[in-house]
Amino acid sequence: MSRKGNCYNNASMESFFATLKSELFHLNKFSSIDELHKAIRRYIRYYNHHRDMHRLGGLSPVQYRLKNAIPVS
């Protein structure tokens, strides 16, 4: 944990939530909490498995981790 008033340990989650809100929440209307919950689950799956990220060489986060994984012997 960082010192009080220092937000460096929270920057990655803040970035993710900003992306989630701009790409999912603000573009749709949800009639129930259950519908919102399902949409968030689908979005997280998309974000991790299908969304190509430029900084990862055009791979999704899961593809990048699998490509760079160290084989277990």
mmJSON file of the N, C-alpha and C atoms, coordinates in Angstrom:
{"data_MODEL":{"atom_site":{
"group_PDB":["ATOM","ATOM","ATOM","ATOM","ATOM","ATOM","ATOM","ATOM","ATOM","ATOM","ATOM","ATOM","ATOM","ATOM","ATOM","ATOM","ATOM","ATOM","ATOM","ATOM","ATOM","ATOM","ATOM","ATOM","ATOM","ATOM","ATOM","ATOM","ATOM","ATOM","ATOM","ATOM","ATOM","ATOM","ATOM","ATOM","ATOM","ATOM","ATOM","ATOM","ATOM","ATOM","ATOM","ATOM","ATOM","ATOM","ATOM","ATOM","ATOM","ATOM","ATOM","ATOM","ATOM","ATOM","ATOM","ATOM","ATOM","ATOM","ATOM","ATOM","ATOM","ATOM","ATOM","ATOM","ATOM","ATOM","ATOM","ATOM","ATOM","ATOM","ATOM","ATOM","ATOM","ATOM","ATOM","ATOM","ATOM","ATOM","ATOM","ATOM","ATOM","ATOM","ATOM","ATOM","ATOM","ATOM","ATOM","ATOM","ATOM","ATOM","ATOM","ATOM","ATOM","ATOM","ATOM","ATOM","ATOM","ATOM","ATOM","ATOM","ATOM","ATOM","ATOM","ATOM","ATOM","ATOM","ATOM","ATOM","ATOM","ATOM","ATOM","ATOM","ATOM","ATOM","ATOM","ATOM","ATOM","ATOM","ATOM","ATOM","ATOM","ATOM","ATOM","ATOM","ATOM","ATOM","ATOM","ATOM","ATOM","ATOM","ATOM","ATOM","ATOM","ATOM","ATOM","ATOM","ATOM","ATOM","ATOM","ATOM","ATOM","ATOM","ATOM","ATOM","ATOM","ATOM","ATOM","ATOM","ATOM","ATOM","ATOM","ATOM","ATOM","ATOM","ATOM","ATOM","ATOM","ATOM","ATOM","ATOM","ATOM","ATOM","ATOM","ATOM","ATOM","ATOM","ATOM","ATOM","ATOM","ATOM","ATOM","ATOM","ATOM","ATOM","ATOM","ATOM","ATOM","ATOM","ATOM","ATOM","ATOM","ATOM","ATOM","ATOM","ATOM","ATOM","ATOM","ATOM","ATOM","ATOM","ATOM","ATOM","ATOM","ATOM","ATOM","ATOM","ATOM","ATOM","ATOM","ATOM","ATOM","ATOM","ATOM","ATOM","ATOM","ATOM","ATOM","ATOM","ATOM","ATOM","ATOM","ATOM","ATOM","ATOM","ATOM","ATOM","ATOM","ATOM","ATOM"],
"id":[1,2,3,4,5,6,7,8,9,10,11,12,13,14,15,16,17,18,19,20,21,22,23,24,25,26,27,28,29,30,31,32,33,34,35,36,37,38,39,40,41,42,43,44,45,46,47,48,49,50,51,52,53,54,55,56,57,58,59,60,61,62,63,64,65,66,67,68,69,70,71,72,73,74,75,76,77,78,79,80,81,82,83,84,85,86,87,88,89,90,91,92,93,94,95,96,97,98,99,100,101,102,103,104,105,106,107,108,109,110,111,112,113,114,115,116,117,118,119,120,121,122,123,124,125,126,127,128,129,130,131,132,133,134,135,136,137,138,139,140,141,142,143,144,145,146,147,148,149,150,151,152,153,154,155,156,157,158,159,160,161,162,163,164,165,166,167,168,169,170,171,172,173,174,175,176,177,178,179,180,181,182,183,184,185,186,187,188,189,190,191,192,193,194,195,196,197,198,199,200,201,202,203,204,205,206,207,208,209,210,211,212,213,214,215,216,217,218,219],
"type_symbol":["N","C","C","N","C","C","N","C","C","N","C","C","N","C","C","N","C","C","N","C","C","N","C","C","N","C","C","N","C","C","N","C","C","N","C","C","N","C","C","N","C","C","N","C","C","N","C","C","N","C","C","N","C","C","N","C","C","N","C","C","N","C","C","N","C","C","N","C","C","N","C","C","N","C","C","N","C","C","N","C","C","N","C","C","N","C","C","N","C","C","N","C","C","N","C","C","N","C","C","N","C","C","N","C","C","N","C","C","N","C","C","N","C","C","N","C","C","N","C","C","N","C","C","N","C","C","N","C","C","N","C","C","N","C","C","N","C","C","N","C","C","N","C","C","N","C","C","N","C","C","N","C","C","N","C","C","N","C","C","N","C","C","N","C","C","N","C","C","N","C","C","N","C","C","N","C","C","N","C","C","N","C","C","N","C","C","N","C","C","N","C","C","N","C","C","N","C","C","N","C","C","N","C","C","N","C","C","N","C","C","N","C","C","N","C","C","N","C","C"],
"label_atom_id":["N","CA","C","N","CA","C","N","CA","C","N","CA","C","N","CA","C","N","CA","C","N","CA","C","N","CA","C","N","CA","C","N","CA","C","N","CA","C","N","CA","C","N","CA","C","N","CA","C","N","CA","C","N","CA","C","N","CA","C","N","CA","C","N","CA","C","N","CA","C","N","CA","C","N","CA","C","N","CA","C","N","CA","C","N","CA","C","N","CA","C","N","CA","C","N","CA","C","N","CA","C","N","CA","C","N","CA","C","N","CA","C","N","CA","C","N","CA","C","N","CA","C","N","CA","C","N","CA","C","N","CA","C","N","CA","C","N","CA","C","N","CA","C","N","CA","C","N","CA","C","N","CA","C","N","CA","C","N","CA","C","N","CA","C","N","CA","C","N","CA","C","N","CA","C","N","CA","C","N","CA","C","N","CA","C","N","CA","C","N","CA","C","N","CA","C","N","CA","C","N","CA","C","N","CA","C","N","CA","C","N","CA","C","N","CA","C","N","CA","C","N","CA","C","N","CA","C","N","CA","C","N","CA","C","N","CA","C","N","CA","C","N","CA","C","N","CA","C","N","CA","C","N","CA","C"],
"label_alt_id":[null,null,null,null,null,null,null,null,null,null,null,null,null,null,null,null,null,null,null,null,null,null,null,null,null,null,null,null,null,null,null,null,null,null,null,null,null,null,null,null,null,null,null,null,null,null,null,null,null,null,null,null,null,null,null,null,null,null,null,null,null,null,null,null,null,null,null,null,null,null,null,null,null,null,null,null,null,null,null,null,null,null,null,null,null,null,null,null,null,null,null,null,null,null,null,null,null,null,null,null,null,null,null,null,null,null,null,null,null,null,null,null,null,null,null,null,null,null,null,null,null,null,null,null,null,null,null,null,null,null,null,null,null,null,null,null,null,null,null,null,null,null,null,null,null,null,null,null,null,null,null,null,null,null,null,null,null,null,null,null,null,null,null,null,null,null,null,null,null,null,null,null,null,null,null,null,null,null,null,null,null,null,null,null,null,null,null,null,null,null,null,null,null,null,null,null,null,null,null,null,null,null,null,null,null,null,null,null,null,null,null,null,null,null,null,null,null,null,null],
"label_comp_id":["MET","MET","MET","SER","SER","SER","ARG","ARG","ARG","LYS","LYS","LYS","GLY","GLY","GLY","ASN","ASN","ASN","CYS","CYS","CYS","TYR","TYR","TYR","ASN","ASN","ASN","ASN","ASN","ASN","ALA","ALA","ALA","SER","SER","SER","MET","MET","MET","GLU","GLU","GLU","SER","SER","SER","PHE","PHE","PHE","PHE","PHE","PHE","ALA","ALA","ALA","THR","THR","THR","LEU","LEU","LEU","LYS","LYS","LYS","SER","SER","SER","GLU","GLU","GLU","LEU","LEU","LEU","PHE","PHE","PHE","HIS","HIS","HIS","LEU","LEU","LEU","ASN","ASN","ASN","LYS","LYS","LYS","PHE","PHE","PHE","SER","SER","SER","SER","SER","SER","ILE","ILE","ILE","ASP","ASP","ASP","GLU","GLU","GLU","LEU","LEU","LEU","HIS","HIS","HIS","LYS","LYS","LYS","ALA","ALA","ALA","ILE","ILE","ILE","ARG","ARG","ARG","ARG","ARG","ARG","TYR","TYR","TYR","ILE","ILE","ILE","ARG","ARG","ARG","TYR","TYR","TYR","TYR","TYR","TYR","ASN","ASN","ASN","HIS","HIS","HIS","HIS","HIS","HIS","ARG","ARG","ARG","ASP","ASP","ASP","MET","MET","MET","HIS","HIS","HIS","ARG","ARG","ARG","LEU","LEU","LEU","GLY","GLY","GLY","GLY","GLY","GLY","LEU","LEU","LEU","SER","SER","SER","PRO","PRO","PRO","VAL","VAL","VAL","GLN","GLN","GLN","TYR","TYR","TYR","ARG","ARG","ARG","LEU","LEU","LEU","LYS","LYS","LYS","ASN","ASN","ASN","ALA","ALA","ALA","ILE","ILE","ILE","PRO","PRO","PRO","VAL","VAL","VAL","SER","SER","SER"],
"label_asym_id":["A","A","A","A","A","A","A","A","A","A","A","A","A","A","A","A","A","A","A","A","A","A","A","A","A","A","A","A","A","A","A","A","A","A","A","A","A","A","A","A","A","A","A","A","A","A","A","A","A","A","A","A","A","A","A","A","A","A","A","A","A","A","A","A","A","A","A","A","A","A","A","A","A","A","A","A","A","A","A","A","A","A","A","A","A","A","A","A","A","A","A","A","A","A","A","A","A","A","A","A","A","A","A","A","A","A","A","A","A","A","A","A","A","A","A","A","A","A","A","A","A","A","A","A","A","A","A","A","A","A","A","A","A","A","A","A","A","A","A","A","A","A","A","A","A","A","A","A","A","A","A","A","A","A","A","A","A","A","A","A","A","A","A","A","A","A","A","A","A","A","A","A","A","A","A","A","A","A","A","A","A","A","A","A","A","A","A","A","A","A","A","A","A","A","A","A","A","A","A","A","A","A","A","A","A","A","A","A","A","A","A","A","A","A","A","A","A","A","A"],
"label_entity_id":["1","1","1","1","1","1","1","1","1","1","1","1","1","1","1","1","1","1","1","1","1","1","1","1","1","1","1","1","1","1","1","1","1","1","1","1","1","1","1","1","1","1","1","1","1","1","1","1","1","1","1","1","1","1","1","1","1","1","1","1","1","1","1","1","1","1","1","1","1","1","1","1","1","1","1","1","1","1","1","1","1","1","1","1","1","1","1","1","1","1","1","1","1","1","1","1","1","1","1","1","1","1","1","1","1","1","1","1","1","1","1","1","1","1","1","1","1","1","1","1","1","1","1","1","1","1","1","1","1","1","1","1","1","1","1","1","1","1","1","1","1","1","1","1","1","1","1","1","1","1","1","1","1","1","1","1","1","1","1","1","1","1","1","1","1","1","1","1","1","1","1","1","1","1","1","1","1","1","1","1","1","1","1","1","1","1","1","1","1","1","1","1","1","1","1","1","1","1","1","1","1","1","1","1","1","1","1","1","1","1","1","1","1","1","1","1","1","1","1"],
"label_seq_id":[1,1,1,2,2,2,3,3,3,4,4,4,5,5,5,6,6,6,7,7,7,8,8,8,9,9,9,10,10,10,11,11,11,12,12,12,13,13,13,14,14,14,15,15,15,16,16,16,17,17,17,18,18,18,19,19,19,20,20,20,21,21,21,22,22,22,23,23,23,24,24,24,25,25,25,26,26,26,27,27,27,28,28,28,29,29,29,30,30,30,31,31,31,32,32,32,33,33,33,34,34,34,35,35,35,36,36,36,37,37,37,38,38,38,39,39,39,40,40,40,41,41,41,42,42,42,43,43,43,44,44,44,45,45,45,46,46,46,47,47,47,48,48,48,49,49,49,50,50,50,51,51,51,52,52,52,53,53,53,54,54,54,55,55,55,56,56,56,57,57,57,58,58,58,59,59,59,60,60,60,61,61,61,62,62,62,63,63,63,64,64,64,65,65,65,66,66,66,67,67,67,68,68,68,69,69,69,70,70,70,71,71,71,72,72,72,73,73,73],
"pdbx_PDB_ins_code":[null,null,null,null,null,null,null,null,null,null,null,null,null,null,null,null,null,null,null,null,null,null,null,null,null,null,null,null,null,null,null,null,null,null,null,null,null,null,null,null,null,null,null,null,null,null,null,null,null,null,null,null,null,null,null,null,null,null,null,null,null,null,null,null,null,null,null,null,null,null,null,null,null,null,null,null,null,null,null,null,null,null,null,null,null,null,null,null,null,null,null,null,null,null,null,null,null,null,null,null,null,null,null,null,null,null,null,null,null,null,null,null,null,null,null,null,null,null,null,null,null,null,null,null,null,null,null,null,null,null,null,null,null,null,null,null,null,null,null,null,null,null,null,null,null,null,null,null,null,null,null,null,null,null,null,null,null,null,null,null,null,null,null,null,null,null,null,null,null,null,null,null,null,null,null,null,null,null,null,null,null,null,null,null,null,null,null,null,null,null,null,null,null,null,null,null,null,null,null,null,null,null,null,null,null,null,null,null,null,null,null,null,null,null,null,null,null,null,null],
"Cartn_x":[0.837,0.0,0.883,0.431,1.177,0.789,1.512,1.218,-0.132,-0.633,-1.905,-1.825,-2.847,-2.879,-2.151,-1.584,-0.847,-1.668,-2.077,-3.026,-2.379,-1.094,-0.44,-0.917,-1.252,-1.675,-3.082,-3.816,-5.194,-5.348,-4.284,-4.374,-4.902,-4.496,-4.951,-6.45,-6.972,-8.414,-9.213,-8.693,-9.372,-9.465,-8.413,-8.406,-9.431,-9.484,-10.447,-11.881,-12.183,-13.544,-13.933,-12.994,-13.281,-13.632,-12.887,-13.165,-14.505,-14.777,-16.045,-17.218,-17.116,-18.209,-18.396,-17.305,-17.442,-17.878,-17.469,-17.794,-19.056,-19.514,-20.678,-21.784,-21.466,-22.502,-23.191,-22.432,-23.028,-23.694,-23.42,-23.992,-25.274,-25.634,-26.796,-27.692,-28.955,-29.89,-30.22,-30.223,-30.48,-31.766,-32.626,-33.924,-33.873,-32.775,-32.664,-31.196,-30.965,-29.612,-29.073,-29.949,-29.528,-29.05,-29.749,-29.349,-27.989,-27.789,-26.51,-25.398,-25.656,-24.677,-24.242,-25.203,-24.887,-24.074,-24.426,-23.695,-22.253,-22.054,-20.696,-19.883,-20.486,-19.778,-19.362,-20.282,-19.946,-18.832,-18.896,-17.882,-16.509,-16.432,-15.149,-14.578,-15.431,-14.954,-14.424,-15.171,-14.719,-13.394,-13.303,-12.116,-10.868,-11.009,-9.861,-9.544,-10.559,-10.345,-10.391,-11.052,-11.268,-10.795,-10.652,-10.298,-8.807,-8.471,-7.073,-6.518,-5.334,-4.719,-3.42,-3.319,-2.159,-0.854,-0.854,0.386,0.814,-0.072,0.268,0.525,0.823,1.124,-0.089,-1.263,-2.479,-3.133,-2.639,-3.206,-4.13,-5.039,-5.848,-4.975,-5.36,-4.55,-4.325,-5.342,-5.19,-4.242,-4.381,-3.482,-2.039,-1.852,-0.513,0.116,-0.656,-0.134,0.203,-0.649,-0.389,0.835,0.999,2.152,3.462,3.444,4.647,4.766,3.946,3.972,5.222,5.745,6.911,6.379,6.811,6.314,6.689,5.745,5.975,6.511,7.643,8.209,8.052],
"Cartn_y":[-1.179,0.0,1.243,2.232,3.481,4.322,5.392,6.275,6.96,7.492,8.2,9.369,9.487,10.573,10.28,9.08,8.701,7.626,7.909,7.028,6.057,5.868,5.026,3.582,3.048,1.649,1.454,2.501,2.404,2.829,3.242,3.823,2.835,1.583,0.622,0.359,0.254,0.033,1.278,2.447,3.683,3.773,3.387,3.399,2.409,1.198,0.199,0.687,1.24,1.699,2.863,3.727,4.822,4.255,3.245,2.603,1.885,1.165,0.461,1.429,2.538,3.508,4.133,4.478,5.144,4.186,2.92,1.971,1.155,1.085,0.256,1.048,1.591,2.15,3.367,4.323,5.557,5.372,4.279,4.045,3.226,2.688,1.804,2.22,1.777,1.928,0.533,0.366,-0.932,-0.857,-1.856,-1.848,-2.476,-3.186,-3.807,-3.976,-4.188,-4.43,-5.744,-6.731,-8.018,-7.86,-7.058,-6.795,-6.08,-5.115,-4.416,-5.378,-6.249,-7.226,-8.15,-8.625,-9.493,-8.751,-7.498,-6.706,-6.466,-6.213,-6.007,-7.28,-8.434,-9.712,-9.948,-9.678,-9.83,-8.874,-7.642,-6.654,-7.062,-7.56,-7.984,-9.148,-10.072,-11.178,-10.647,-9.728,-9.102,-8.366,-7.604,-6.798,-7.676,-8.817,-9.692,-10.645,-11.1,-12.155,-11.714,-10.611,-10.26,-8.866,-7.978,-6.593,-6.491,-6.128,-5.977,-4.689,-4.784,-3.612,-3.286,-2.058,-1.604,-1.813,-1.485,-1.598,-3.047,-3.997,-5.417,-6.051,-5.229,-5.734,-6.24,-5.674,-6.079,-7.321,-7.812,-9.0,-8.607,-9.502,-9.286,-9.605,-9.149,-9.461,-10.956,-11.781,-13.225,-13.804,-13.394,-13.871,-13.471,-12.25,-11.764,-12.597,-12.882,-13.681,-15.098,-15.692,-17.047,-17.1,-16.078,-16.022,-15.907,-15.158,-14.896,-15.746,-16.772,-17.641,-18.504,-18.728,-19.607,-21.02,-21.974,-23.356,-23.952,-24.675,-25.342,-26.73,-27.056,-28.384,-29.303],
"Cartn_z":[0.0,0.0,0.0,-0.681,-0.699,0.514,0.699,1.834,1.668,2.739,2.711,1.733,0.898,-0.063,-1.36,-1.482,-2.672,-3.403,-4.625,-5.309,-6.287,-6.267,-7.268,-7.25,-6.107,-6.047,-6.592,-6.842,-7.293,-8.755,-9.405,-10.745,-11.779,-11.734,-12.742,-12.627,-11.415,-11.25,-11.612,-11.286,-11.671,-13.191,-13.885,-15.34,-15.889,-15.315,-15.763,-15.556,-14.384,-14.118,-15.02,-15.357,-16.286,-17.663,-18.106,-19.39,-19.346,-18.282,-18.117,-18.2,-17.499,-17.51,-18.883,-19.56,-20.857,-21.962,-21.914,-22.972,-22.706,-21.472,-21.162,-20.462,-19.319,-18.456,-19.062,-19.582,-20.099,-21.462,-22.15,-23.474,-23.443,-22.284,-22.179,-21.026,-21.11,-19.997,-19.503,-18.198,-17.59,-16.781,-16.966,-16.288,-14.902,-14.599,-13.281,-12.908,-11.64,-11.149,-11.733,-11.86,-12.42,-13.867,-14.65,-16.031,-16.077,-15.191,-15.105,-14.707,-13.749,-13.285,-14.429,-15.206,-16.348,-17.398,-17.652,-18.646,-18.188,-16.904,-16.38,-16.502,-16.199,-16.347,-17.798,-18.746,-20.171,-20.578,-20.086,-20.44,-19.903,-18.681,-18.107,-18.913,-19.334,-20.178,-21.505,-22.11,-23.357,-23.143,-22.091,-21.806,-21.652,-21.003,-20.763,-21.907,-22.636,-23.622,-25.074,-25.393,-26.788,-27.178,-26.247,-26.556,-26.848,-28.092,-28.473,-27.88,-27.29,-26.66,-27.388,-27.836,-28.602,-27.83,-26.558,-25.769,-25.535,-25.804,-25.668,-27.034,-28.016,-29.341,-30.097,-29.807,-30.497,-29.936,-28.818,-28.18,-27.04,-26.706,-25.505,-24.288,-23.096,-21.911,-21.69,-21.913,-21.718,-22.763,-24.022,-25.07,-24.768,-24.292,-23.97,-22.853,-21.802,-20.689,-21.135,-21.972,-22.447,-23.36,-24.187,-25.091,-24.312,-23.226,-22.447,-21.194,-21.102,-19.911,-19.922,-18.749,-18.576,-18.389,-19.235,-19.101,-17.722,-17.161,-15.881,-16.175,-15.542,-15.796,-14.625],
"occupancy":[1.0,1.0,1.0,1.0,1.0,1.0,1.0,1.0,1.0,1.0,1.0,1.0,1.0,1.0,1.0,1.0,1.0,1.0,1.0,1.0,1.0,1.0,1.0,1.0,1.0,1.0,1.0,1.0,1.0,1.0,1.0,1.0,1.0,1.0,1.0,1.0,1.0,1.0,1.0,1.0,1.0,1.0,1.0,1.0,1.0,1.0,1.0,1.0,1.0,1.0,1.0,1.0,1.0,1.0,1.0,1.0,1.0,1.0,1.0,1.0,1.0,1.0,1.0,1.0,1.0,1.0,1.0,1.0,1.0,1.0,1.0,1.0,1.0,1.0,1.0,1.0,1.0,1.0,1.0,1.0,1.0,1.0,1.0,1.0,1.0,1.0,1.0,1.0,1.0,1.0,1.0,1.0,1.0,1.0,1.0,1.0,1.0,1.0,1.0,1.0,1.0,1.0,1.0,1.0,1.0,1.0,1.0,1.0,1.0,1.0,1.0,1.0,1.0,1.0,1.0,1.0,1.0,1.0,1.0,1.0,1.0,1.0,1.0,1.0,1.0,1.0,1.0,1.0,1.0,1.0,1.0,1.0,1.0,1.0,1.0,1.0,1.0,1.0,1.0,1.0,1.0,1.0,1.0,1.0,1.0,1.0,1.0,1.0,1.0,1.0,1.0,1.0,1.0,1.0,1.0,1.0,1.0,1.0,1.0,1.0,1.0,1.0,1.0,1.0,1.0,1.0,1.0,1.0,1.0,1.0,1.0,1.0,1.0,1.0,1.0,1.0,1.0,1.0,1.0,1.0,1.0,1.0,1.0,1.0,1.0,1.0,1.0,1.0,1.0,1.0,1.0,1.0,1.0,1.0,1.0,1.0,1.0,1.0,1.0,1.0,1.0,1.0,1.0,1.0,1.0,1.0,1.0,1.0,1.0,1.0,1.0,1.0,1.0,1.0,1.0,1.0,1.0,1.0,1.0],
"B_iso_or_equiv":[0.0,0.0,0.0,0.0,0.0,0.0,0.0,0.0,0.0,0.0,0.0,0.0,0.0,0.0,0.0,0.0,0.0,0.0,0.0,0.0,0.0,0.0,0.0,0.0,0.0,0.0,0.0,0.0,0.0,0.0,0.0,0.0,0.0,0.0,0.0,0.0,0.0,0.0,0.0,0.0,0.0,0.0,0.0,0.0,0.0,0.0,0.0,0.0,0.0,0.0,0.0,0.0,0.0,0.0,0.0,0.0,0.0,0.0,0.0,0.0,0.0,0.0,0.0,0.0,0.0,0.0,0.0,0.0,0.0,0.0,0.0,0.0,0.0,0.0,0.0,0.0,0.0,0.0,0.0,0.0,0.0,0.0,0.0,0.0,0.0,0.0,0.0,0.0,0.0,0.0,0.0,0.0,0.0,0.0,0.0,0.0,0.0,0.0,0.0,0.0,0.0,0.0,0.0,0.0,0.0,0.0,0.0,0.0,0.0,0.0,0.0,0.0,0.0,0.0,0.0,0.0,0.0,0.0,0.0,0.0,0.0,0.0,0.0,0.0,0.0,0.0,0.0,0.0,0.0,0.0,0.0,0.0,0.0,0.0,0.0,0.0,0.0,0.0,0.0,0.0,0.0,0.0,0.0,0.0,0.0,0.0,0.0,0.0,0.0,0.0,0.0,0.0,0.0,0.0,0.0,0.0,0.0,0.0,0.0,0.0,0.0,0.0,0.0,0.0,0.0,0.0,0.0,0.0,0.0,0.0,0.0,0.0,0.0,0.0,0.0,0.0,0.0,0.0,0.0,0.0,0.0,0.0,0.0,0.0,0.0,0.0,0.0,0.0,0.0,0.0,0.0,0.0,0.0,0.0,0.0,0.0,0.0,0.0,0.0,0.0,0.0,0.0,0.0,0.0,0.0,0.0,0.0,0.0,0.0,0.0,0.0,0.0,0.0,0.0,0.0,0.0,0.0,0.0,0.0],
"pdbx_formal_charge":[null,null,null,null,null,null,null,null,null,null,null,null,null,null,null,null,null,null,null,null,null,null,null,null,null,null,null,null,null,null,null,null,null,null,null,null,null,null,null,null,null,null,null,null,null,null,null,null,null,null,null,null,null,null,null,null,null,null,null,null,null,null,null,null,null,null,null,null,null,null,null,null,null,null,null,null,null,null,null,null,null,null,null,null,null,null,null,null,null,null,null,null,null,null,null,null,null,null,null,null,null,null,null,null,null,null,null,null,null,null,null,null,null,null,null,null,null,null,null,null,null,null,null,null,null,null,null,null,null,null,null,null,null,null,null,null,null,null,null,null,null,null,null,null,null,null,null,null,null,null,null,null,null,null,null,null,null,null,null,null,null,null,null,null,null,null,null,null,null,null,null,null,null,null,null,null,null,null,null,null,null,null,null,null,null,null,null,null,null,null,null,null,null,null,null,null,null,null,null,null,null,null,null,null,null,null,null,null,null,null,null,null,null,null,null,null,null,null,null],
"auth_seq_id":[1,1,1,2,2,2,3,3,3,4,4,4,5,5,5,6,6,6,7,7,7,8,8,8,9,9,9,10,10,10,11,11,11,12,12,12,13,13,13,14,14,14,15,15,15,16,16,16,17,17,17,18,18,18,19,19,19,20,20,20,21,21,21,22,22,22,23,23,23,24,24,24,25,25,25,26,26,26,27,27,27,28,28,28,29,29,29,30,30,30,31,31,31,32,32,32,33,33,33,34,34,34,35,35,35,36,36,36,37,37,37,38,38,38,39,39,39,40,40,40,41,41,41,42,42,42,43,43,43,44,44,44,45,45,45,46,46,46,47,47,47,48,48,48,49,49,49,50,50,50,51,51,51,52,52,52,53,53,53,54,54,54,55,55,55,56,56,56,57,57,57,58,58,58,59,59,59,60,60,60,61,61,61,62,62,62,63,63,63,64,64,64,65,65,65,66,66,66,67,67,67,68,68,68,69,69,69,70,70,70,71,71,71,72,72,72,73,73,73],
"auth_comp_id":["MET","MET","MET","SER","SER","SER","ARG","ARG","ARG","LYS","LYS","LYS","GLY","GLY","GLY","ASN","ASN","ASN","CYS","CYS","CYS","TYR","TYR","TYR","ASN","ASN","ASN","ASN","ASN","ASN","ALA","ALA","ALA","SER","SER","SER","MET","MET","MET","GLU","GLU","GLU","SER","SER","SER","PHE","PHE","PHE","PHE","PHE","PHE","ALA","ALA","ALA","THR","THR","THR","LEU","LEU","LEU","LYS","LYS","LYS","SER","SER","SER","GLU","GLU","GLU","LEU","LEU","LEU","PHE","PHE","PHE","HIS","HIS","HIS","LEU","LEU","LEU","ASN","ASN","ASN","LYS","LYS","LYS","PHE","PHE","PHE","SER","SER","SER","SER","SER","SER","ILE","ILE","ILE","ASP","ASP","ASP","GLU","GLU","GLU","LEU","LEU","LEU","HIS","HIS","HIS","LYS","LYS","LYS","ALA","ALA","ALA","ILE","ILE","ILE","ARG","ARG","ARG","ARG","ARG","ARG","TYR","TYR","TYR","ILE","ILE","ILE","ARG","ARG","ARG","TYR","TYR","TYR","TYR","TYR","TYR","ASN","ASN","ASN","HIS","HIS","HIS","HIS","HIS","HIS","ARG","ARG","ARG","ASP","ASP","ASP","MET","MET","MET","HIS","HIS","HIS","ARG","ARG","ARG","LEU","LEU","LEU","GLY","GLY","GLY","GLY","GLY","GLY","LEU","LEU","LEU","SER","SER","SER","PRO","PRO","PRO","VAL","VAL","VAL","GLN","GLN","GLN","TYR","TYR","TYR","ARG","ARG","ARG","LEU","LEU","LEU","LYS","LYS","LYS","ASN","ASN","ASN","ALA","ALA","ALA","ILE","ILE","ILE","PRO","PRO","PRO","VAL","VAL","VAL","SER","SER","SER"],
"auth_asym_id":["A","A","A","A","A","A","A","A","A","A","A","A","A","A","A","A","A","A","A","A","A","A","A","A","A","A","A","A","A","A","A","A","A","A","A","A","A","A","A","A","A","A","A","A","A","A","A","A","A","A","A","A","A","A","A","A","A","A","A","A","A","A","A","A","A","A","A","A","A","A","A","A","A","A","A","A","A","A","A","A","A","A","A","A","A","A","A","A","A","A","A","A","A","A","A","A","A","A","A","A","A","A","A","A","A","A","A","A","A","A","A","A","A","A","A","A","A","A","A","A","A","A","A","A","A","A","A","A","A","A","A","A","A","A","A","A","A","A","A","A","A","A","A","A","A","A","A","A","A","A","A","A","A","A","A","A","A","A","A","A","A","A","A","A","A","A","A","A","A","A","A","A","A","A","A","A","A","A","A","A","A","A","A","A","A","A","A","A","A","A","A","A","A","A","A","A","A","A","A","A","A","A","A","A","A","A","A","A","A","A","A","A","A","A","A","A","A","A","A"],
"auth_atom_id":["N","CA","C","N","CA","C","N","CA","C","N","CA","C","N","CA","C","N","CA","C","N","CA","C","N","CA","C","N","CA","C","N","CA","C","N","CA","C","N","CA","C","N","CA","C","N","CA","C","N","CA","C","N","CA","C","N","CA","C","N","CA","C","N","CA","C","N","CA","C","N","CA","C","N","CA","C","N","CA","C","N","CA","C","N","CA","C","N","CA","C","N","CA","C","N","CA","C","N","CA","C","N","CA","C","N","CA","C","N","CA","C","N","CA","C","N","CA","C","N","CA","C","N","CA","C","N","CA","C","N","CA","C","N","CA","C","N","CA","C","N","CA","C","N","CA","C","N","CA","C","N","CA","C","N","CA","C","N","CA","C","N","CA","C","N","CA","C","N","CA","C","N","CA","C","N","CA","C","N","CA","C","N","CA","C","N","CA","C","N","CA","C","N","CA","C","N","CA","C","N","CA","C","N","CA","C","N","CA","C","N","CA","C","N","CA","C","N","CA","C","N","CA","C","N","CA","C","N","CA","C","N","CA","C","N","CA","C","N","CA","C","N","CA","C","N","CA","C","N","CA","C","N","CA","C"],
"pdbx_PDB_model_num":[1,1,1,1,1,1,1,1,1,1,1,1,1,1,1,1,1,1,1,1,1,1,1,1,1,1,1,1,1,1,1,1,1,1,1,1,1,1,1,1,1,1,1,1,1,1,1,1,1,1,1,1,1,1,1,1,1,1,1,1,1,1,1,1,1,1,1,1,1,1,1,1,1,1,1,1,1,1,1,1,1,1,1,1,1,1,1,1,1,1,1,1,1,1,1,1,1,1,1,1,1,1,1,1,1,1,1,1,1,1,1,1,1,1,1,1,1,1,1,1,1,1,1,1,1,1,1,1,1,1,1,1,1,1,1,1,1,1,1,1,1,1,1,1,1,1,1,1,1,1,1,1,1,1,1,1,1,1,1,1,1,1,1,1,1,1,1,1,1,1,1,1,1,1,1,1,1,1,1,1,1,1,1,1,1,1,1,1,1,1,1,1,1,1,1,1,1,1,1,1,1,1,1,1,1,1,1,1,1,1,1,1,1,1,1,1,1,1,1]
}}}
